[in-house]
Structures are given as structure tokens and as C-alpha cells.
Amino acid sequence: MSVRTRLIFLAMALTVAGVAACSAAPAQPRTAAGHPTSASLLSLSCSDSIGQQSGDHQTVVGGVTGLVLPDSDDPAGLFPIRGKDGRGYFIYKAMLAVSASAAPFATVSVTDPAGATLLYGSATQVGDLASAPSSQALVAASRREVRLPVCGPSFTGYVGGIIVTKPVCVTFEVTSPGSKPATVSVPIGPATCSPQTS
């Protein structure tokens, strides 16, 4: 990983950690394991969150904000990294926040393309991965799905990003108990798709 990429993600993690320390609600009990529970799922806990967010002026997909961003097609938002296999990847940072209406949790899945993955965790975990000498850990820790527990009365925020092999249109599905699945396709980098929700 380039020094610039490492510093940007480390700064992001430290910033959200500071915001959480100042504004987050009291710590909640853990509601999910803080490690992957399957080959494709990252299951987070309330202690991984950065606290309550407003959710204002953002598109909500299946109870989750942060998937549809107005500048996601900007190539400047893609940061190059390299995986264990020597293959080049890009990571796009995107904080996700899950609404209390999706309780007890929402699951965000990448349905297309096959090479796109999600990396989310606590601000400390993400910061440690971003500051590692190699970016291989970022790619290795990513998964196709992430489960976001609801931990308060508003939107519970989680820091992380989307990893792709090239600028591409990524399709996400958001599910939560008792709600219909919602899908959205979003350009990550200068790809040829427009954000559309269903």
C-alpha cells in the first residue's frame, strides 16, 4: 500500500474514533461476534460502531446509508492496494450506518461483481490494517457480506470500505429480519452505471 493510502485510511480511522469518543452513546452489549462467522460474512458488534449518526441528506437502502454517495464515481476516491497474490486492487472508503428501523441488524451483501468485497470493523481494527506495512491484510480481511447490528435509536455507524479490482459497477443487496430485500447498483470509480435502488 502506498504511504498516501495508508495515511488516508489511518486518518479516517483516528477521526471517527475521536468522534465516537466524544459523541457516542454509552457502550452497548455485544450482539454479534467480532470476527467472521463464515467464509463470506463479517459479523460486527456494537463495540465496533462509531456511535449514532444523523442519517440526514443520505439515501437509505434497506435501512442502511452510505452505499449511494454522489462522488463514488470519482477516480480520486479509489486508493490502490496490492493483495497477497500480487494482484492490484482499489479500496473506496465508505462509512455505513444502519437505521434503528432495521433492528436487530441489517446485512449488506455484494451480489456483483464476483471480485468485489467489503471491509468493515472497529476504527482501531481498520486503522491497524491500514497502517500495516503491507496492504495484503486489508484484502485478506474483506468479505462478501457484512452484518451491521443496530445499537441505538438513530443510525449506528461503522467505518470501512469497498474493495474492487478495477473501477466497476457494484450491486449490493441489503436484508434485515422482517423487511423485504433492497438492492442498489453503484459506480465505484469511473464505471458505466448510475445509482438505482429497488
C-alpha positions as CSV (number, residue, x, y, z in Angstrom):
1,M,0.0,0.0,0.0
2,S,1.3,3.5,-0.8
3,V,2.2,5.8,2.1
4,R,-0.6,8.2,0.9
5,T,-3.3,5.4,1.0
6,R,-2.1,4.2,4.4
7,L,-2.2,7.7,5.9
8,I,-5.6,8.5,4.5
9,F,-7.2,5.4,6.0
10,L,-5.3,5.8,9.3
11,A,-6.5,9.4,9.5
12,M,-10.1,8.2,8.7
13,A,-10.0,5.6,11.5
14,L,-8.5,8.1,14.0
15,T,-11.0,10.8,13.1
16,V,-14.1,8.5,13.6
17,A,-12.6,7.1,16.8
18,G,-12.3,10.6,18.1
19,V,-15.9,11.5,17.1
20,A,-17.2,8.3,18.7
21,A,-15.4,9.0,21.9
22,C,-16.9,12.5,22.1
23,S,-20.5,11.8,20.9
24,A,-21.3,8.1,21.0
25,A,-24.0,6.7,23.3
26,P,-22.9,4.5,26.2
27,A,-21.3,1.2,25.2
28,Q,-23.8,-1.4,24.3
29,P,-23.6,-5.2,25.0
30,R,-22.1,-7.2,22.2
31,T,-24.8,-8.6,19.9
32,A,-22.7,-10.4,17.4
33,A,-19.2,-12.0,17.2
34,G,-16.5,-9.5,16.4
35,H,-15.0,-11.8,13.8
36,P,-16.1,-13.6,10.6
37,T,-18.7,-16.3,11.3
38,S,-18.4,-17.9,7.8
39,A,-16.2,-17.7,4.7
40,S,-18.3,-14.8,3.3
41,L,-19.7,-12.9,6.3
42,L,-18.2,-10.3,8.6
43,S,-20.4,-10.1,11.7
44,L,-19.8,-6.9,13.7
45,S,-20.8,-6.0,17.2
46,C,-22.0,-2.8,18.9
47,S,-18.5,-2.2,20.3
48,D,-17.2,-1.9,16.7
49,S,-19.5,1.0,15.9
50,I,-18.5,4.7,15.9
51,G,-21.7,5.7,17.6
52,Q,-25.0,7.3,16.5
53,Q,-25.2,9.2,13.2
54,S,-27.9,11.5,11.9
55,G,-28.5,9.9,8.5
56,D,-29.7,13.2,7.2
57,H,-29.4,14.0,3.5
58,Q,-28.3,10.5,2.6
59,T,-30.0,7.8,0.5
60,V,-31.3,4.9,2.7
61,V,-31.3,1.5,1.1
62,G,-33.0,-1.2,3.2
63,G,-32.3,0.8,6.3
64,V,-28.6,1.4,5.5
65,T,-27.0,4.7,4.5
66,G,-23.5,5.1,2.9
67,L,-24.0,2.9,-0.2
68,V,-25.2,5.6,-2.5
69,L,-22.7,8.5,-2.5
70,P,-22.7,11.4,-5.0
71,D,-18.9,11.2,-5.7
72,S,-18.5,7.4,-5.8
73,D,-17.6,7.6,-9.5
74,D,-14.7,10.0,-8.9
75,P,-11.4,8.2,-9.6
76,A,-9.8,10.3,-6.9
77,G,-11.8,8.3,-4.3
78,L,-10.0,5.0,-5.3
79,F,-6.8,4.1,-3.4
80,P,-4.5,1.4,-4.9
81,I,-3.5,-1.6,-2.8
82,R,-2.0,-5.0,-3.5
83,G,-3.1,-8.4,-2.4
84,K,-1.2,-11.4,-1.3
85,D,-1.3,-12.8,-4.8
86,G,0.4,-9.7,-6.1
87,R,-2.8,-8.6,-7.8
88,G,-3.8,-5.0,-7.8
89,Y,-6.9,-3.8,-6.0
90,F,-8.6,-0.5,-5.2
91,I,-10.3,0.4,-1.9
92,Y,-13.1,3.0,-1.7
93,K,-13.8,4.3,1.8
94,A,-17.5,4.4,2.8
95,M,-18.9,4.7,6.2
96,L,-22.1,2.6,6.6
97,A,-24.9,3.4,9.1
98,V,-27.8,1.2,9.9
99,S,-31.2,2.6,11.0
100,A,-33.0,1.6,14.2
101,S,-35.9,0.6,11.9
102,A,-33.8,-2.4,10.7
103,A,-33.4,-3.8,14.2
104,P,-31.8,-6.1,15.3
105,F,-29.4,-5.9,12.3
106,A,-29.0,-5.4,8.6
107,T,-26.8,-7.4,6.3
108,V,-25.1,-5.8,3.3
109,S,-24.0,-8.2,0.6
110,V,-22.1,-7.8,-2.7
111,T,-24.0,-9.7,-5.4
112,D,-22.0,-8.4,-8.4
113,P,-19.2,-8.5,-9.5
114,A,-17.5,-11.6,-8.1
115,G,-14.3,-9.8,-7.2
116,A,-15.8,-7.0,-5.1
117,T,-15.6,-7.3,-1.3
118,L,-16.4,-5.4,1.9
119,L,-14.0,-4.4,4.7
120,Y,-15.6,-3.2,8.0
121,G,-14.6,-3.3,11.6
122,S,-13.9,-1.1,14.6
123,A,-11.9,2.1,14.0
124,T,-9.0,0.5,15.7
125,Q,-9.1,-2.6,13.6
126,V,-9.4,-0.7,10.3
127,G,-6.6,1.7,11.4
128,D,-4.3,-1.3,12.3
129,L,-5.0,-2.9,8.9
130,A,-4.4,0.4,7.1
131,S,-1.2,1.1,8.9
132,A,0.3,-2.3,8.3
133,P,3.5,-2.4,6.1
134,S,1.6,-4.5,3.5
135,S,-1.9,-4.0,2.2
136,Q,-2.4,-7.8,1.9
137,A,-4.1,-7.8,5.3
138,L,-6.8,-5.4,4.0
139,V,-7.7,-7.8,1.2
140,A,-7.5,-10.9,3.3
141,A,-9.8,-9.5,6.0
142,S,-12.5,-8.5,3.5
143,R,-15.7,-10.5,2.8
144,R,-18.7,-10.5,0.5
145,E,-21.2,-9.7,3.4
146,V,-21.2,-7.6,6.5
147,R,-23.8,-7.7,9.3
148,L,-24.4,-4.4,11.0
149,P,-26.1,-4.5,14.4
150,V,-28.5,-1.7,15.5
151,C,-27.2,-0.2,18.7
152,G,-29.2,2.9,19.3
153,P,-32.3,5.0,18.5
154,S,-30.9,6.6,15.3
155,F,-28.3,5.3,12.7
156,T,-25.4,3.2,14.0
157,G,-22.2,3.9,12.1
158,Y,-19.4,1.6,11.0
159,V,-16.2,2.5,9.3
160,G,-14.7,0.6,6.4
161,G,-14.7,0.4,2.6
162,I,-15.3,-1.4,-0.6
163,I,-12.5,-3.3,-2.3
164,V,-12.6,-3.8,-6.1
165,T,-10.1,-5.0,-8.7
166,K,-10.9,-2.1,-11.1
167,P,-13.5,0.8,-11.4
168,V,-16.8,-1.1,-11.7
169,C,-20.5,-1.0,-11.1
170,V,-21.1,-2.8,-7.8
171,T,-24.5,-4.2,-6.9
172,F,-25.4,-4.5,-3.2
173,E,-28.3,-6.3,-1.5
174,V,-29.5,-5.2,1.9
175,T,-31.6,-7.5,4.1
176,S,-32.9,-7.4,7.6
177,P,-35.3,-9.5,9.6
178,G,-38.9,-8.7,8.8
179,S,-38.1,-6.5,5.8
180,K,-38.0,-7.1,2.0
181,P,-34.6,-7.2,0.5
182,A,-33.4,-4.0,-1.2
183,T,-30.8,-3.7,-4.0
184,V,-28.8,-0.9,-5.4
185,S,-26.1,-0.6,-8.1
186,V,-23.4,2.0,-7.5
187,P,-20.4,3.0,-9.6
188,I,-17.2,2.6,-7.7
189,G,-14.7,4.7,-9.6
190,P,-15.5,5.9,-13.2
191,A,-17.7,3.0,-14.1
192,T,-20.7,3.0,-16.5
193,C,-23.7,2.6,-14.2
194,S,-25.9,5.0,-12.4
195,P,-27.1,4.5,-8.8
196,Q,-30.5,2.8,-8.9
197,T,-32.4,1.5,-6.0
198,S,-35.2,-1.1,-5.8
